[in-house]
């Protein structure tokens, strides 16, 4: 597991996950889906965030995600 990447999913959730980027990356503690629209989107929509994260993968993006995660946690907004 890495610090930043797609969140791990349960085996039964794999049936409703329409993407493939998740399977090519290491799961992470936080990621793009968690800081974007996690609470206002479907589980299946997270595939689009995983694909976008994989396409834009960079240390700069990981740093932004990490800083935004800290902000979300401190504000206790969940998104």
N, C-alpha and C positions, 0 to 999 in steps of 0.2 A: 504494500500500500504506500502511496506517496502522499505528500501534503496536499497537492492540488491535482485534481483530475475528476472524472465522473464518480459520483457516489456509488458504492457497492449496492447491488440489488439482490433481492431474494430469488432463489431459483424459480419460484412460481411467477415472479414478475417478468421473467425473460419472455414469456409467451406474449405479453402485451407491449414489449419494447420493440418498436419498428426499425430502429437504427442499427448500425454496425460499428460505429466509432467506439462505443463502449468496450467492445471486445478486442480492440487494438491498443487500448491504453490501460495503464495501471489505475485502479480505483484510487480516489483521494478522499481526504477528510472534508474538503470543501471544493467547490468548483463553480463554473459559470452559472449553472442552473440554480444553485443555492443562493447566489447573490442577485439573481435576476427576477424571475417570476415564479419562484417555487410555490408560493402559496396561492397563486392565481392562475395556475395552469394545470393541465392533466399530467399524469405520470408519463404517458406516452409522448407528450410534447417535449419531455426532457431530451429525447433523442436529437432534436434539432439543436439544442444547446451543446450537447456532446459533440455533434458534427462540427458546429461552429468553433468550439474550443480546439478541436483537432486541427482544423484548417488554419487557425490563427495562432497556433502554439508558439509561444516565445517566453523568455524569462521576464520580459516587460509585462506581458499579459498576466503571467503567474503572480507577479508582484502586485499588480492592480487588483486581482482577485483576492489576494491575501489581505491587502489593506481594506478593501471593501468588506471582507468577512469580519474583520476586527470592528469596523464601524457598525455593521449590522448587529453583531453580538453586544456591543456596548450600548446601542440604542434600544436593544431588545425588540426590534421591529420584525424580525424573522424574514425580512425581504427588503 
